[in-house]
Amino acid sequence: MKITVVGYGNIGAAVTKQLAKAGHDVIVSGRDLDKARAVAEEHGAKVLPLSETGTQSEAYVLAVYFEAVKDVLASIGDVSGKILIDPTNPLTADFMGLTVGHSTSAAEEIAKLAPGAKVVKAFNTLFAQVIDAGADFGGTPAAGFVAGDDADAKVAVAGVLESLGYAPIDAGGLVNARYLEPVAGLNIYLGYGAGLGTQIAPTWIKR
Ligand SMILES: NC(=O)c1ccc[n+]([C@@H]2O[C@H](COP(=O)([O-])OP(=O)(O)OC[C@H]3O[C@@H](n4cnc5c(N)ncnc54)[C@H](OP(=O)(O)O)[C@@H]3O)[C@@H](O)[C@H]2O)c1
């Protein structure tokens, strides 16, 4: 898939690495093209200014803070018909709480900012360190939850996750990002608050 990764921090770099390794056509972009270029060059991806990514991308990974998504979308321009993969968690400053929830979610707020785009919640329950190291946990793939309202977009993002080695789990409509974002909150608590470290990932088992 032709994917632009917006952001070149922990998540942006890890997702770029794995997408490129899996053979996707990856562009890295963001507000600082020198930083984007450094990550792109490391992983064999391309770099483009946000305003020029539109014709070359079927999907965007919004690997920035939830609060920055508005600025990013303004710089990209028209994203109608595009898939917006949303890994954001709307965290409080101490990372131990969520700034929105129950009656909305970061994903739903992003969908309001980009009417016409197909927002799919994904990657938010995975630590960047897990994404960087790969989906395999000793023979068991980590879960790749997807939530979204466009069935085709959700299948496409599930396919991307599968290509990276994750076991995709269809978590329902975008409204269920209200569940997935707190799952990430619990993951962060367990990793940092309870001291389990960052090589952990939530999954679901079925008997
Ligand atoms: N880290 C994790 O393990 C993890 C796991 C799951 C989900 N997430 C979510 O993924 C997102 C990125 O997290 P991260 O850990 O990768 O953060 P990070 O390493 O701090 O990187 C943040 C990225 O956002 C960009 N950014 C910040 N403000 C911006 C703005 N106003 N306009 C455009 N770009 C802006 C930064 O660019 P500059 O360097 O130019 O400021 C940088 O590329 C967050 O929403 C986070 O909740 C993180």
The ligand as an SDF file (V2000), in Angstrom:
LIG
                    3D

 48 52  0  0  0  0  0  0  0  0999 V2000
    5.1840    5.8740   22.1260 N   0  0  0  0  0  0  0  0  0  0  0  0
    4.3550    4.8450   22.1780 C   0  0  0  0  0  0  0  0  0  0  0  0
    4.7120    3.7440   22.6510 O   0  0  0  0  0  0  0  0  0  0  0  0
    2.9540    4.9870   21.6400 C   0  0  0  0  0  0  0  0  0  0  0  0
    2.1470    3.8200   21.5770 C   0  0  0  0  0  0  0  0  0  0  0  0
    0.8600    3.9010   21.0240 C   0  0  0  0  0  0  0  0  0  0  0  0
    0.3980    5.1280   20.5920 C   0  0  0  0  0  0  0  0  0  0  0  0
    1.1800    6.2530   20.6930 N   0  0  0  0  0  0  0  0  0  0  0  0
    0.6310    7.5360   20.2050 C   0  0  0  0  0  0  0  0  0  0  0  0
    1.3520    7.8490   19.0130 O   0  0  0  0  0  0  0  0  0  0  0  0
    1.4760    9.2690   18.8950 C   0  0  0  0  0  0  0  0  0  0  0  0
    2.9550    9.6250   18.7360 C   0  0  0  0  0  0  0  0  0  0  0  0
    3.6240    9.2250   19.9240 O   0  0  0  0  0  0  0  0  0  0  0  0
    5.2300    9.1520   19.9470 P   0  0  0  0  0  0  0  0  0  0  0  0
    5.5770    8.3740   21.1620 O   0  0  0  0  0  0  0  0  0  0  0  0
    5.7310    8.7420   18.6330 O   0  0  0  0  0  0  0  0  0  0  0  0
    5.5880   10.6780   20.2260 O   0  0  0  0  0  0  0  0  0  0  0  0
    7.0010   11.4120   19.9360 P   0  0  0  0  0  0  0  0  0  0  0  0
    8.1000   10.4360   19.8440 O   0  0  0  0  0  0  0  0  0  0  0  0
    7.0900   12.4980   20.9430 O   0  0  0  0  0  0  0  0  0  0  0  0
    6.7750   12.0510   18.4890 O   0  0  0  0  0  0  0  0  0  0  0  0
    5.7640   13.0270   18.3220 C   0  0  0  0  0  0  0  0  0  0  0  0
    5.6740   13.3870   16.8520 C   0  0  0  0  0  0  0  0  0  0  0  0
    4.6360   14.3760   16.7190 O   0  0  0  0  0  0  0  0  0  0  0  0
    5.1640   15.4910   16.0080 C   0  0  0  0  0  0  0  0  0  0  0  0
    4.4500   16.7080   16.4200 N   0  0  0  0  0  0  0  0  0  0  0  0
    4.3300   17.1970   17.6580 C   0  0  0  0  0  0  0  0  0  0  0  0
    3.5940   18.3340   17.6250 N   0  0  0  0  0  0  0  0  0  0  0  0
    3.2610   18.5500   16.3250 C   0  0  0  0  0  0  0  0  0  0  0  0
    2.5140   19.5420   15.6360 C   0  0  0  0  0  0  0  0  0  0  0  0
    1.9240   20.5520   16.2840 N   0  0  0  0  0  0  0  0  0  0  0  0
    2.3870   19.4420   14.2900 N   0  0  0  0  0  0  0  0  0  0  0  0
    2.9720   18.4120   13.6210 C   0  0  0  0  0  0  0  0  0  0  0  0
    3.6820   17.4260   14.2170 N   0  0  0  0  0  0  0  0  0  0  0  0
    3.8240   17.5020   15.5600 C   0  0  0  0  0  0  0  0  0  0  0  0
    6.6190   15.5180   16.3770 C   0  0  0  0  0  0  0  0  0  0  0  0
    7.3360   16.2920   15.4500 O   0  0  0  0  0  0  0  0  0  0  0  0
    8.5000   17.3240   15.9660 P   0  0  0  0  0  0  0  0  0  0  0  0
    9.6680   16.4700   16.3820 O   0  0  0  0  0  0  0  0  0  0  0  0
    8.7690   18.1490   14.7700 O   0  0  0  0  0  0  0  0  0  0  0  0
    7.9190   18.0690   17.1350 O   0  0  0  0  0  0  0  0  0  0  0  0
    6.9620   14.0230   16.3070 C   0  0  0  0  0  0  0  0  0  0  0  0
    7.1550   13.6040   14.9860 O   0  0  0  0  0  0  0  0  0  0  0  0
    0.8330    9.8690   20.1430 C   0  0  0  0  0  0  0  0  0  0  0  0
   -0.4830   10.2710   19.8350 O   0  0  0  0  0  0  0  0  0  0  0  0
    0.8200    8.7020   21.1300 C   0  0  0  0  0  0  0  0  0  0  0  0
   -0.2460    8.7980   22.0500 O   0  0  0  0  0  0  0  0  0  0  0  0
    2.4460    6.1990   21.2080 C   0  0  0  0  0  0  0  0  0  0  0  0
  1  2  1  0
  2  3  2  0
  2  4  1  0
  4  5  1  0
  4 48  2  0
  5  6  2  0
  6  7  1  0
  7  8  2  0
  8  9  1  0
  8 48  1  0
  9 10  1  0
  9 46  1  0
 10 11  1  0
 11 12  1  0
 11 44  1  0
 12 13  1  0
 13 14  1  0
 14 15  2  0
 14 16  1  0
 14 17  1  0
 17 18  1  0
 18 19  2  0
 18 20  1  0
 18 21  1  0
 21 22  1  0
 22 23  1  0
 23 24  1  0
 23 42  1  0
 24 25  1  0
 25 26  1  0
 25 36  1  0
 26 27  1  0
 26 35  1  0
 27 28  2  0
 28 29  1  0
 29 30  1  0
 29 35  2  0
 30 31  1  0
 30 32  2  0
 32 33  1  0
 33 34  2  0
 34 35  1  0
 36 37  1  0
 36 42  1  0
 37 38  1  0
 38 39  2  0
 38 40  1  0
 38 41  1  0
 42 43  1  0
 44 45  1  0
 44 46  1  0
 46 47  1  0
M  CHG  2   8   1  16  -1
M  END
$$$$
